[in-house]
C-alpha cells in the first residue's frame, strides 16, 4: 500500500467518524429538547377554563333602599355571547341529476356531531375550578357508572366521567358507561356560607375510599388554598346578594284581592302552584313575584302587598327592575295604597332612581368578576 492510498484511507475514516459524531450530537440535542417540552406542565382543558359566569352567596337579607343621593351610575357592560352558527345544509353534498347513479357513502350527520359536542360542553360546564374543589380520579381499570357512589356533602356535589369513547358526561347511576377518569367537584360556597375544613376533609376521605376500592389514583387541589378561596368567594357573594322589596300598604281599608288578581293577570303575572304571583321570562324563569307583605297565603283581602326582586338570580338586570317599578306604582295607584320600603319610608320616583343607581353598581361588580345575573353559576351560588 502506497503512502497516498494509506493517507486516503485515513482521511476517509476521519470523515466517516466526523459524520457519525455529528449525527449523534444532533440526535442528543433533539432528545433533550423533547424532554424539556414534555416535562412542562400541560394545561387541563376541563380545569383551566375561564371563571364561570356566577354569583356569590350571602345572607339573603332585603335591601333597604337608600333615599339619600347615591353616587354616579356605573354603566353596566352587557356580556356578549358569540355563538357560531352551524349550517347543516352547507355541509351536505350537492345532488346532480346527471351524475352516476352509484351511491356515495353517507356522511355522518352534522347535527349528530353538534349534539355530541353540546352534551360534552354542557357536562364540563357543570364544574368550575373557581367555584368548586375538584378531585381527579384516574382509574387503572375502567369503572362502571353504577359503581360510582353519591358522595354525601352539605353543599352541591357534581360527578363527571370520561367515557371509554373519550367524551365527558355527567355520571348517572342509570348509565351503562365505563369511565377511565372521574372528576368529583364540591362547591366552595352558597347562601349557607363557605365550605369548612371539616366538610372538605370528609369529602376528601370519601373520594379517597372510593379510589382505593377501585385501585385508582386520586389527586386533590391544595386544601388550604381552596378554603381561602371559599371564604373570599362567600364574602363577595354576600356583598352583592340583594333581595329588593317594594311594599304597598293600605291607608285604612284592606285591599280586595279580586281586584289585585285582575290587575296581576292583566300585567302578565301568573299565579303559581305556591299560591304566589310571578312575572316570568319567555323561557319560564321567574323575574319577580307578588306576595302578601306578612308572607301569609292570599285570602279575600290583604293588609299589604310586596313585590320581591332577587337581584343575583334574575337575568335582565335594570330593564326588569324598571318594569317592576312601573307595575308596583300602577298597582299602588289602583288600590289607593302607599308604596314604601321595608322601613316604611315612601318610595317616590327619586327614591326608586337611587335604588336603580345602587343596582347599577352591584351589576358592575358582578361584571368585573365575570358574573352574570341569572346564569347557571349564579343560580348555584345563590341557592
Long-range contacts (C-beta under 8 A, 24 or more apart in sequence): 45-124, 46-124, 46-127, 46-160, 46-168, 46-183, 47-129, 47-134, 48-129, 49-124, 49-128, 49-129, 50-370, 51-128, 51-130, 51-131, 51-369, 51-370, 52-125, 52-128, 52-130, 52-131, 52-370, 52-375, 52-376, 52-377, 53-79, 53-370, 53-371, 53-372, 53-375, 53-376, 53-377, 53-378, 54-128, 54-130, 54-131, 54-370, 54-371, 54-372, 54-375, 54-376, 54-377, 54-378, 54-380, 54-381, 55-237, 55-240, 55-241, 55-312, 55-313, 55-366, 55-371, 55-372, 55-373, 55-375, 55-377, 55-378, 55-381, 55-382, 56-189, 56-233, 56-234, 56-235, 56-236, 56-237, 56-238, 56-239, 56-240, 56-241, 56-312, 56-371, 56-381, 56-382, 57-189, 57-190, 57-191, 57-192, 57-193, 57-194, 57-233, 57-234, 57-237, 57-238, 57-241, 57-381, 57-382, 58-191, 58-234, 58-237, 58-238, 58-239, 58-240, 58-241, 58-382, 59-191, 59-238, 59-241, 60-191, 60-241, 60-243, 61-243, 62-242, 62-243, 62-244, 62-245, 62-342, 63-242, 63-243, 63-244, 63-245, 63-311, 63-355, 63-358, 64-341, 64-342, 64-343, 65-244, 65-341, 65-345, 65-347, 65-351, 65-352, 65-354, 65-355, 65-358, 66-354, 66-355, 66-358, 67-345, 67-350, 67-351, 67-354, 68-354, 69-354, 70-354, 70-357, 70-358, 71-357, 71-361, 72-357, 73-356, 73-357, 73-360, 73-361, 74-360, 74-361, 74-363, 74-364, 75-360, 75-364, 76-317, 76-318, 76-360, 76-363, 76-364, 76-367, 77-364, 77-367, 79-367, 79-372, 86-110, 86-111, 86-114, 116-167, 119-167, 119-169, 120-167, 120-168, 120-169, 123-160, 123-168, 123-169, 123-170, 124-160, 124-168, 125-376, 126-158, 126-160, 126-170, 126-185, 127-158, 127-160, 127-183, 127-185, 128-377, 129-221, 130-229, 130-233, 131-187, 131-188, 131-189, 131-233, 131-377, 131-380, 131-381, 132-158, 132-185, 132-186, 132-187, 132-188, 133-185, 133-186, 133-187, 133-188, 133-195, 133-200, 133-203, 133-220, 133-221, 133-223, 133-226, 133-230, 134-183, 134-184, 134-185, 134-221, 135-183, 135-184, 135-185, 135-186, 135-203, 135-204, 135-207, 135-218, 135-219, 135-220, 135-221, 136-181, 136-182, 136-183, 136-218, 136-219, 137-181, 137-182, 137-183, 137-184, 137-207, 137-210, 137-211, 137-216, 137-217, 137-218, 138-180, 138-181, 138-216, 138-217, 138-218, 138-219, 139-179, 139-180, 139-181, 139-182, 139-214, 139-216, 140-214, 140-215, 140-216, 140-217, 141-214, 141-215, 142-178, 142-179, 142-180, 143-178, 143-179, 143-182, 143-214, 143-216, 144-176, 144-177, 144-178, 144-179, 145-171, 145-172, 145-173, 145-174, 145-175, 145-176, 145-177, 145-178, 145-179, 146-173, 146-175, 147-214, 148-173, 148-179, 148-182, 148-210, 149-206, 149-210, 151-184, 151-186, 151-203, 151-206, 151-207, 151-210, 152-206, 153-186, 153-199, 153-202, 153-203, 154-192, 154-199, 155-186, 155-187, 155-188, 155-189, 155-190, 155-192, 155-195, 155-199, 156-186, 156-187, 156-190, 156-380, 156-383, 157-184, 157-185, 157-186, 157-187, 157-203, 158-184, 158-185, 159-183, 159-184, 159-185, 160-185, 187-380, 187-381, 188-226, 188-229, 188-230, 188-233, 188-234, 189-230, 189-233, 189-234, 189-237, 189-381, 190-380, 190-381, 190-382, 190-383, 191-237, 191-241, 191-381, 191-382, 191-383, 193-234, 194-227, 194-230, 194-231, 194-233, 194-234, 195-226, 195-227, 195-230, 196-227, 197-223, 197-227, 200-226, 200-227, 233-381, 236-365, 236-369, 237-312, 237-381, 237-382, 239-365, 240-311, 240-312, 240-362, 240-365, 240-366, 241-311, 241-312, 241-382, 242-311, 242-312, 242-359, 242-362, 243-308, 243-309, 243-310, 243-311, 244-308, 244-309, 244-311, 244-321, 244-355, 244-359, 245-306, 245-307, 245-308, 245-309, 245-341, 245-342, 246-306, 246-307, 246-309, 246-324, 246-325, 246-328, 246-339, 246-341, 246-347, 247-293, 247-304, 247-305, 247-306, 247-307, 247-339, 247-340, 247-341, 247-342, 248-293, 248-304, 248-305, 248-306, 248-307, 248-328, 248-331, 248-332, 248-335, 248-337, 248-338, 248-339, 248-340, 249-293, 249-303, 249-304, 249-337, 249-338, 249-340, 249-344, 250-303, 250-304, 250-335, 250-337, 251-336, 251-337, 251-338, 254-301, 254-302, 254-303, 255-301, 255-302, 255-303, 255-304, 255-305, 255-335, 255-337, 256-300, 256-301, 257-298, 257-299, 257-300, 257-301, 257-302, 258-300, 259-334, 259-335, 260-290, 260-302, 260-305, 260-331, 260-335, 263-330, 263-331, 263-334, 264-290, 267-327, 267-330, 267-331, 279-323, 279-324, 279-327, 281-315, 281-316, 285-314, 285-315, 285-374, 286-314, 287-314, 287-316, 287-320, 287-324, 288-314, 288-320, 288-324, 304-337, 305-331, 305-337, 310-382, 311-359, 311-362, 311-373, 312-366, 312-373, 312-378, 312-381, 312-382, 313-373, 313-374, 313-378, 313-379, 313-382, 314-373, 314-374, 315-372, 315-373, 315-374, 315-375, 316-373, 316-374, 317-359, 317-363, 317-373, 318-356, 318-359, 318-360, 318-363, 321-355, 321-356, 321-359, 322-356, 325-352, 325-356
